[in-house]
Amino acid sequence: MANNATFYNVREVFAVLDGTLARLGVPLKASMEKIFCENMR
């Protein structure tokens, strides 16, 4: 990803993954986007 791995871009990827997995019925214990944001502070 190099220069494209900005905070915003990675956050968007996790948000899309959260939504996609939820639509597919995959149970998640937590939001990947939320965990990422909390750990990047």
Backbone as ProteinMPNN parsed JSONL, in Angstrom:
{"seq_chain_A": "MANNATFYNVREVFAVLDGTLARLGVPLKASMEKIFCENMR", "coords_chain_A": {"N_chain_A": [[0.823, -1.19, 0.0], [1.972, 1.189, 0.649], [2.353, 4.599, 0.115], [-0.353, 4.94, -0.03], [-1.475, 3.971, 2.242], [-2.88, 5.575, 4.168], [-4.279, 6.966, 7.184], [-7.012, 7.522, 6.799], [-7.652, 5.973, 4.479], [-7.109, 3.301, 5.313], [-8.878, 3.119, 7.413], [-11.303, 3.337, 6.029], [-11.233, 0.923, 4.567], [-11.477, -0.967, 6.634], [-14.023, -0.239, 7.561], [-15.636, -0.877, 5.355], [-15.162, -3.626, 5.224], [-16.284, -4.407, 7.694], [-19.015, -3.841, 7.181], [-19.522, -5.486, 4.94], [-19.002, -8.089, 5.917], [-20.967, -8.193, 7.885], [-23.312, -8.095, 6.319], [-23.041, -10.526, 5.086], [-23.577, -12.191, 7.124], [-21.679, -12.893, 8.967], [-20.687, -13.267, 12.21], [-19.385, -10.722, 14.167], [-17.298, -9.879, 16.856], [-16.55, -7.349, 17.486], [-16.197, -4.058, 16.042], [-14.019, -3.697, 13.386], [-13.161, -1.286, 12.339], [-13.629, 0.508, 14.465], [-11.902, -0.52, 16.445], [-9.441, -0.163, 15.148], [-9.376, 2.676, 14.928], [-9.371, 3.395, 17.644], [-6.907, 2.381, 18.457], [-5.122, 3.857, 17.019], [-4.822, 6.299, 18.083]], "CA_chain_A": [[0.0, 0.0, 0.0], [2.932, 2.306, 0.67], [1.814, 5.94, 0.392], [-1.819, 4.891, 0.017], [-1.904, 3.459, 3.541], [-3.159, 6.677, 5.082], [-5.253, 6.648, 8.225], [-8.352, 7.543, 6.215], [-7.835, 4.836, 3.575], [-7.166, 2.052, 6.085], [-10.14, 3.178, 8.152], [-12.362, 3.03, 5.067], [-11.173, -0.515, 4.267], [-12.065, -1.684, 7.766], [-15.459, 0.054, 7.593], [-16.261, -1.673, 4.294], [-15.102, -5.03, 5.656], [-17.302, -4.565, 8.74], [-20.322, -3.868, 6.544], [-19.63, -6.662, 4.071], [-19.115, -9.288, 6.748], [-22.277, -8.153, 8.536], [-24.304, -8.467, 5.307], [-22.879, -11.951, 4.808], [-24.003, -12.93, 8.299], [-20.537, -13.308, 9.776], [-20.766, -12.578, 13.5], [-18.161, -10.069, 14.63], [-17.35, -9.51, 18.269], [-16.316, -5.912, 17.567], [-15.979, -3.386, 14.773], [-12.595, -3.542, 13.058], [-12.918, 0.152, 12.175], [-13.571, 1.121, 15.799], [-10.658, -0.957, 17.097], [-8.346, 0.515, 14.465], [-9.362, 4.082, 15.323], [-8.982, 3.494, 19.056], [-5.499, 2.067, 18.62], [-4.291, 4.799, 16.266], [-4.784, 7.602, 18.799]], "C_chain_A": [[0.867, 1.253, 0.0], [2.257, 3.627, 1.009], [0.293, 5.965, 0.469], [-2.341, 4.42, 1.362], [-2.07, 4.595, 4.543], [-4.177, 6.221, 6.117], [-6.65, 6.544, 7.621], [-8.6, 6.315, 5.334], [-7.954, 3.509, 4.323], [-8.467, 1.984, 6.874], [-11.311, 2.82, 7.237], [-12.399, 1.544, 4.728], [-11.815, -1.307, 5.4], [-13.572, -1.444, 7.859], [-16.2, -0.777, 6.551], [-16.255, -3.153, 4.66], [-16.139, -5.307, 6.73], [-18.689, -4.731, 8.11], [-20.531, -5.113, 5.699], [-19.813, -7.93, 4.884], [-20.468, -9.342, 7.458], [-23.374, -8.58, 7.559], [-24.229, -9.953, 4.956], [-23.27, -12.822, 5.996], [-22.869, -13.437, 9.17], [-20.59, -12.549, 11.103], [-19.401, -11.998, 13.91], [-18.333, -9.684, 16.089], [-17.183, -8.014, 18.455], [-16.109, -5.359, 16.162], [-14.477, -3.21, 14.536], [-12.24, -2.066, 12.911], [-12.754, 0.827, 13.537], [-12.274, 0.751, 16.515], [-9.453, -0.265, 16.475], [-8.23, 1.96, 14.921], [-8.911, 4.263, 16.77], [-7.493, 3.271, 19.253], [-4.571, 3.004, 17.865], [-4.205, 6.162, 16.945], [-3.445, 7.817, 19.417]], "O_chain_A": [[0.503, 2.264, -0.6], [1.654, 3.761, 2.075], [-0.284, 6.922, 0.985], [-3.548, 4.467, 1.597], [-1.481, 4.581, 5.623], [-4.852, 5.208, 5.936], [-7.383, 5.594, 7.897], [-9.652, 5.685, 5.438], [-8.81, 2.687, 3.996], [-9.081, 0.923, 6.988], [-12.209, 2.079, 7.638], [-13.479, 0.964, 4.614], [-12.608, -2.215, 5.152], [-14.319, -2.36, 8.203], [-17.269, -1.318, 6.831], [-17.24, -3.854, 4.429], [-16.809, -6.339, 6.686], [-19.437, -5.643, 8.462], [-21.599, -5.724, 5.739], [-20.678, -8.751, 4.579], [-21.047, -10.418, 7.613], [-24.268, -9.342, 7.928], [-25.23, -10.561, 4.577], [-23.293, -14.048, 5.891], [-23.071, -14.31, 10.015], [-20.541, -11.319, 11.114], [-18.403, -12.715, 13.982], [-19.396, -9.217, 16.498], [-17.62, -7.46, 19.464], [-15.876, -6.11, 15.214], [-13.763, -2.653, 15.37], [-11.155, -1.641, 13.307], [-11.839, 1.628, 13.73], [-11.626, 1.606, 17.118], [-8.547, 0.171, 17.186], [-7.143, 2.428, 15.26], [-8.155, 5.184, 17.079], [-6.878, 3.898, 20.117], [-3.355, 2.95, 18.051], [-3.571, 7.078, 16.42], [-3.218, 8.844, 20.056]]}, "name": "protein", "num_of_chains": 1, "seq": "MANNATFYNVREVFAVLDGTLARLGVPLKASMEKIFCENMR"}
